[in-house]
Amino acid sequence: MENLRDVFMNELIAYAAKEKRIVVLDPDVGEATRTWNFGERYPDRFYEFGIAEQNTFGVASGLASTGCIVFASTFAVFTSMRAAEMVRTSICYPKRNVKMIGGYAGISNGKDGATHQSLEDIAIMRSFANLVVLAVSDPVIARKVVAAVCEYVGPVYLRMEYETLPPVHPESMDFQIGKGYVVRKGKHVTVASYGTALHRGMAAAATLQEEGIEAEVLDFPTLKPFDKDTLLKSVDKTGALVTLEDHNLIGGLKSIAGECLLEAGVRTKYRGLGIADLYTESGKTEELRSLYGIDAAAVAGAARELVGAN
């Protein structure tokens, strides 16, 4: 069991020992994001801006123009909304080499309620041209994504949910930007997710297995560019699809998968699980996921309905 933010930051600190171009920017959330740990190790490559997200991302663009690999880290809701114009115009438009970390994404920040729970960030960020959109699902990807985004030249949005979780992917996995992964094989229904929702998808698959329903579980750590082939191949085999996400139903994986199916001319039984058209509330993270129908029980229920449908 490892916390995703700790794994990611520890790996970034280690990688920065050999990649001297890495700099980290923080708008006064360094304790939560663990960027202060980077600052302690590399004080000459760490910049604190106070509560000034727009300025942070504007400076990130400027530093990237000098050859730096810039990591700008704050909460997902502030990255995608408060600094949206700077992200779009100063980073994505000129294709700056900035890696934007959106922490406490989804309902992983349950206690802080609607203002700090980011349920729109995927919809917003994937609409920006030139931007790669990623999501971390387990400690293995939290480690491997560091080298991948450093080697990729261009803007990246990395969605992080600050939770303590076990690995799902093997340490030997070949992580690649733009690739989806089959983490559990099955033949009756496909369960597709990204981020920490993967763990609830796996839990649902284990429950369904006891009932004789074999769920194939997919993880999409890259949401843009999206691996259409992996999704379509699985759905062609199972004939049913459940998508699961800590995000609004508009613009996230439900929309992405629907676009893929429609463009490919594929008709299948399909259910998207996410947050409905409402604002959330404060509470314990797992209790909120149960309340809004994005827990393992909801996935299992949706899969049963699709498999049992005529």
N, C-alpha and C positions, 0 to 999 in steps of 0.2 A: 504494500500500500504506500503510494507516494503522492504528494501534492503536486499537481501539474505545474503550478507557478514556480515552485522550488526546483523541480526537475529542469524546467526550461531555463531559468535564470542561472542555475549552476552550470548547465551545459554552455550557455552563452558566455559566461565568465571564463570557462575553460577554453572555448573556441577563440575568444578574444586574445588569448595569450600568443597565438600564432597569426591572427588576423588583426593587424595593428590599425586598420582603417575603421574598425567598429567604434562607434560612439553611441551613448545612450542618453536620451532626454526624458525628463520626468516633470510633469506639472503637479507637484506636491501630493503624489499618491505613492511615493517610493516604498513606504512600509508595506502597503497592501500588495503592490506589484512586485516587490523584492528588487526593484531597481537600485535601491540604496545599497544593496549588497554589491552590485556592480560598481557603484561609486566608491565604496570602501576599498575595493581591489584596484580600481583604475580611476583615481580622482581626477586625473588630467583628461579623461575621456567621458566624463559624466557632467551633465548640465541640468541644474534645477531651475525651474521657471516660476514656481509658485502656481497658484490656481489660475492658469492662463493657457488653456488648451489651444486656442487659436494661434497665439504667439508661438507656442511650442511647435506646432506643425508647420508654421511659416518658416521658423528657423531651421527645422528639419530639412526643408527643401533647399535652403541656402547652404547648409553644411554638405548635403548630398551633391550639390553642384561643384564642390571642391574636391570630390573624390572619396568622401567618407561613406561608409555603410552605416546608415542611421537607423537606430531602433528608438521609436517614440512610443512610450507605453503609458496608457491610462485606462480608465474603464471604457468598456465597449460603447456605452450610451454617449459618452463624451467624444470619443473618436468619430463615431458615425454621425453625430448630430451637431454638437457644439462646434466642432472644427470642420464640418462638412465642406464648406466653401474652400477652405485651405487645402483639404484633402483633394478635392476635385481639381481646382485651378492651379494650385502651387505644386502639387505632387503628381497627380495622375496625368494631367495635361502635358507637362514637360517630361514625363516618364522618369521622375527622380528615383534614385535608389534608396527609398525609405521603406522600412519595415514597421508597420503600424500595428501595435499590439492592443487588442480590445479585450480587457480583462473583465471579470465578473459578468460575463455575457449570460444571456438567457435569464433563468430564475436562480442561477447560482448565487446571486446576491439577494436571497429571499427576504432578509430582514429589513432591507432598505426600501422595499416597495416599488411602485410604478415608476418613480422618477429615476431610479438607478438600475432597474431591471431592463436589459436591452433586448427587446423582442422585435426590433425593426432593422437591426444592423446589417443582416445579410441582404435584405431587400434593397437597402440603400447602397451598400458598398459594391454589390455586384452590378449595379447600374452604371458605375463609373468605368469609362474606357481605360484600357491599359493596366487595370488593377487585377492582380491575382488574389483570390479569396480562399483562405484556408481555415480549418477548424481542428483543434487538438482533441483527440478522444481518449488517449491513455498515456501513461508515462513513456512508453516506447516512442510514440510519435512526438511527444514533447521534447525528447532528446534529439531525435533524428531530424526534426524540422529545422533546427538551428542551422546546420550545415547547408540544408537545401535552400533556405531563404537567403543565406549569405552568398551562396554561389549563383543564385538567380539575380540577374541585373535588371532592376526595375522595381516598381512599387508593389508592396504586398500588404494585405490586411490579414492578420492572424487572430482568429477568435479564440479566446481562452475562457474556460470556466474553472474557477479556482476551487477544485474539489480534490479530495484524497481518494485515490482509486487504485485498483490492481491493474496489471497489464492485461491486455487482450491480444494484442499483436505479439508475435515472437520477436525477440531481439534480433533475429537474423533477417527480418523483413527488409526488403529493398524499397525504402520510401522514395516516391517520386511525386513531384508536383504534377497534378493533372491525372492522377491514377486513383481509381476506387479499388476497394479490396473486399473479397469474399472472406469473411472471418468464420463463418459456419455454413456448411453446405446443407441444403434441404431440397425438397421437391414439391411441396404443397403450397407454399406462400413465401414471398420475398418480403423481408423487413429491412428497409433502408433507413439509415440515419447518418448523423455527423455529430462531432463533439461527444460530450459525455452521455448523450442519449443512447449511444452504442451499448452501454452497459445495461440499460433497461431493455433494449432490444434483445440482448443475449439472455437476460433473465426470463423474458417472455418466451423465448425459443426453448429454454430448458423446461418451462412449465408445459408448453405445447407438446414437447417430445413425450412427456408422460401420458398424454392423451392420444398419441399416435399421429400427431401432426408434425411434420418435419418442416421447420422454417429455415430458409436460407437468409443469413444475416449479412448485410453489406454495410461497409463503412466508407463514407466519402469525405476524407479529410480535405480534399480540394473541391470546392463548390463552384469555382470559376478559374480555369476552364474545367468543365464538367465531363466526367468519363461516361459518356452515353452508352458506349458499347457494353460495359460491365453491367449497367442497369438493364439494358434491353435483353442481353443474353440471359440474365437471371429470370426476368419476367416471362420471357419466351418459354422457359422451362417450367416455371411454377404456375403461371396463369393468374396470379393474384399478387397485389402489391400493397403494403402498408408502409407509409413514410412516417417518421417520428422525429420531432425537433422541439427544442426549447426556443421557439420563435413564433412570430405571428404566422398564421396560415397563408397570408398573402406575401409572396415574394421570396419565400424560403424554399426548402426542399420540395414541399408539395407542388409549388409552382414550377420549379426546375424540372422535376420528374414528369409533371404533366406536359410541359413543353416538349420534352424528349419523346414521350409516347405519341403525342399528337403529330409531331413532325415526322416520326417514323411510321405513322399509320397503324399503330398498334392499339388494339382494343383489349382491355383487360379489366378485371375486377380491381378496384382501387379505393383505398381509404387513406386520407392524410390526417395525421394527428399532430396538432400544434395548438397554439393559443388562439382562441376565437377572437372576434372583433370586439375586444374589450380591454380595459386597463386592469392590471393585476393589483395585488395588495401585498402588504407585509406579512411575513410568516416564515415558518421553517421550510426550507427548500423542498424537502421530499413531501411534506404535507401539501404544499402548493401544487406540486406536480400531480399529486393524486386529485386535488380539487379541480384542476384544469384538464384532466384527462390525458396526461402525457406520461403516465407511469407504466411500469411493466404490465400491470393488470389490464390497463386500457389497450395496450398492444396485443396482448393475448386475446382479449375480447374481440377486437377488430379482426384479427386473423381467423378466429373461429367463425365469425359471421361470413367472411369472404369464402373460406374453404367450404362452408356449409351451404353457400348460395348456389342456386341452380344456374 
